[in-house]
Amino acid sequence: MNDTAFIALPTEYRRLPTAVADRLREMIIESKLPPGERLNERHLCEWMDVSRTPLREALRLLAHDGLVAVIPNRGAFVAQMSPEAVRQTFEIIGALEALAAGLARRSITDAEVGETAALTFEMQAGHDLPEYYLLNRVVHDAILAASRNAVLDETAHKLDLRIHSLRFRSNLDVGTWNTAIKEHRQMIELLRARDGEGLARLMRAHVAPKTETVLGMLT
């Protein structure tokens, strides 16, 4: 296929693999497709009402993100991580978010702090886990964006994709959820005070209990 033929494809068709990937990513995050599960192409095509071409492209996108493992002659599976890989990934995420917090102290605006505070309040008000998790990610993304470091932001997002489902599952523990809510309130206070060092320490501490909760679930 030449470039002209590709450009001539309908926009809806070119966007379809991304839409399929987004839906599958959501199901993986919410453990509706658990780690290790084989992704049956025929069943998925029937359920999502798509052909195999956009589905396979979607699986390729998810494999690039580390969410799906494609094994020759066996098919595609939801990716699994070893306990050691989980621990190491959470450690790196904690370090990156701590670094972002330190940088955000110097560059975040009052308006951005206000928006983040509003999101945190909305997050605290609900008890629906998917909605809570979505708002939680938006808050963390806002702090990463406020670092004004594009490389840091991109690196953290790519790595975080691999543990989205694990971070989601960690909130199934009520104690972890309540602790996270309290720490998010503290994040806003530290952002308002422009306390970069305090916020960096909190971001590291925020990740630690999630790591242990997830490892407990895996074992």
Disulfide bonds with the S-S distance in Angstrom:
none
